[in-house]
């Protein structure tokens, strides 16, 4: 089975940002899945914003609007 992402690299990134946190063995997998869900929601919302303005292409302004909405959903 091939790995989708390098786990050791993610663990190094986590440790570099928060060196005092003690992380469990599989926390990098959970964070990666949440990251993918965030990106999926962001792309869906940006597409919806583009449809609302009758654009066929998603522009950076659509992503900016979508980012505000999605970040509010993920704070909860």
LUMNURO-789865 format. One line per 10 residues: number of its first residue (from 0); for each residue x, y, z of C-alpha. Coordinates in nm, 2 decimals, m for minus. Layout:
<atoms>
NUM	X,Y,Z  ...
</atoms>
This chain:
<atoms>
0	0.00,0.00,0.00  0.14,0.34,m0.10  0.13,0.63,0.14  m0.06,0.94,0.03  0.16,1.17,0.23  0.49,1.15,0.41  0.40,1.10,0.78  0.75,1.19,0.91  0.74,1.52,0.73  0.40,1.61,0.89
10	0.52,1.51,1.23  0.83,1.74,1.19  0.60,2.03,1.08  0.38,1.98,1.39  0.67,1.96,1.62  0.83,2.27,1.47  0.52,2.48,1.53  0.43,2.34,1.87  0.73,2.17,2.03  0.58,2.13,2.37
20	0.27,1.94,2.26  0.27,1.56,2.31  0.11,1.40,2.01  m0.03,1.05,1.99  0.08,0.80,1.73  m0.20,0.86,1.48  m0.28,1.23,1.53  m0.11,1.32,1.20  m0.36,1.11,1.01  m0.65,1.28,1.18
30	m0.51,1.63,1.11  m0.44,1.54,0.75  m0.80,1.42,0.71  m0.94,1.74,0.87  m0.71,1.93,0.63  m0.86,1.75,0.33  m1.21,1.81,0.45  m1.13,2.18,0.49  m1.00,2.20,0.14  m1.30,2.02,0.00
40	m1.54,2.25,0.18  m1.34,2.55,0.07  m1.35,2.44,m0.30  m1.72,2.37,m0.28  m1.80,2.70,m0.13  m1.58,2.89,m0.37  m1.76,2.72,m0.66  m2.09,2.82,m0.50  m1.97,3.18,m0.47  m1.88,3.17,m0.84
50	m2.22,3.04,m0.93  m2.39,3.32,m0.73  m2.21,3.58,m0.93  m2.28,3.40,m1.26  m1.91,3.33,m1.33  m1.80,3.01,m1.49  m1.45,3.04,m1.35  m1.36,3.05,m0.98  m1.15,3.36,m0.91  m0.95,3.46,m0.60
60	m1.23,3.68,m0.48  m1.46,3.38,m0.47  m1.21,3.19,m0.26  m1.16,3.49,m0.03  m1.54,3.50,0.03  m1.56,3.13,0.07  m1.27,3.13,0.32  m1.45,3.35,0.56  m1.76,3.13,0.55  m1.57,2.80,0.59
70	m1.34,2.93,0.87  m1.66,3.03,1.06  m1.78,2.67,1.02  m1.46,2.51,1.14  m1.42,2.73,1.45  m1.73,2.57,1.61
</atoms>
